[in-house]
């Protein structure tokens, strides 16, 4: 086993809501686990050859276990179905060490907004904030109580005073009024948001409308659609040119480069399709990429020589790809 990997045994699987299971992971050989910070995730090798990123949702003070939760997505690419259908108690999974792209930074107060399975990184933050005696409040948006993961825990005395549930019954207009929530901001407040693309887009637009400082607003995206929703940059059409054939394909707003390439018969390896794993890293021969991933470090972005085609777009009218 490589030093940057862990072997974790599934000690417990618990139904947390409709279509959502949590997995308690412990060291396969016993002992303590590497520490993690609130907002961290694991890269999990899922049966069937999938690599998926799952947020750690237990208290970062714990060293004996990691807790992740997975929502089954019948329309997804198979990773969540494999977790639900093929992973059993006692099985050993290979994972990365914990990594954090969504750190909980110091603030005088915190507003947390979660939607659906986006509660997972927020739960680890809630544990830490409550332990520190911080000023915080979580707004948790779901369709119904039955689809609200960790509902009993969040309604318990430890958290109840800091949590407001919003159930919209499938009609977003009946849910959280994001504009009203963000209409006022006390000095030193940070905003954290994780959830489906429409919620994150609404939070981004409201934070801009009410002039929240950009450095005080933080998002975690699980999909390419969600990444686009929080980029705070309008999508414009551009062309990708394939070096080997000279073929040119337009990439319209709302479409990813990866999807356009696939539709035109080009095979590009990919996995997470959320800009986190680096599998679809592609060399750029000409043009200016608009990097929207969390994989490349800033020095790599500045060279403009590579891009993650699953989420990133273009600032220039044309990108020439080494394909």
Secondary structure, DSSP 8 states (H G I E B T S, - for coil): --TTEEEEEEEEEEEEETTEEEEEEEETT-S------TTEEEEEEETTTEEEEEE--S-TT--S-EEEEEE--TTS-SHHHHHHHH--TT-EEEEE--EESS-----SEEEEEEEGGGHHHHHHHHHHHHHHT--EEEEEEES-GGG-TTHHHHTSTTTGGGEEEEE-TT-GGGS--HHHHTS---TTEEEEEES-HHHHHHHHHHHHHTT--GGGEEEE-SSHHHHHHTS-S----EEEEETTT--EEEE-TT--HHHHHHHTT-----SSSSSSS-TTEEEEEES-EE---SSS-HHHHHHTSEEETTT-EESSSEEEE--
